[in-house]
Amino acid sequence: MNKIASFCIDHVKLQPGLYVSRKDSVGNAVITTFDIRITKPNDEPVMNTAEVHAIEHLGATFLRNHSDYASKVIYFGPMGCRTGFYLLLAGDYESKEVVPLMKEMFEFILSYEGCIPGASARDCGNYLDMNLSMAKFWAKRYLETTLEHIDNSHLVYPV
């Protein structure tokens, strides 16, 4: 079996950033998959499931209600390794084009107050496993250490 593309990235060199993971054609459309890498793989502790789950609910809610991107969002969700998230958008994008969107999303998460959308037994299969304060911690950290000063070395996968 061939190794899939995401397993071909050198995770030893990979830093937190915002990367184009892949581009796929579906009919005449292009789907761009973004790697929203929050922690340095195999070097830093991973995020716990409670904060990942909270970021997923808040991020998906934000994106699917965004005035410019709502109709382009295919998927937003966590990586199994818990070092980041994937965002799939309809369209042919480069990483730098969605930096403003990611800043908005993580600012939304950082400033969010109240009940997390969809955090009820009726709406979610594991609604008790959410941690808003730690979601805010990771949002702030990603904003301050990655997105606010992002450069090409954090927008393009290392070779």
Disulfide bonds with the S-S distance in Angstrom:
none
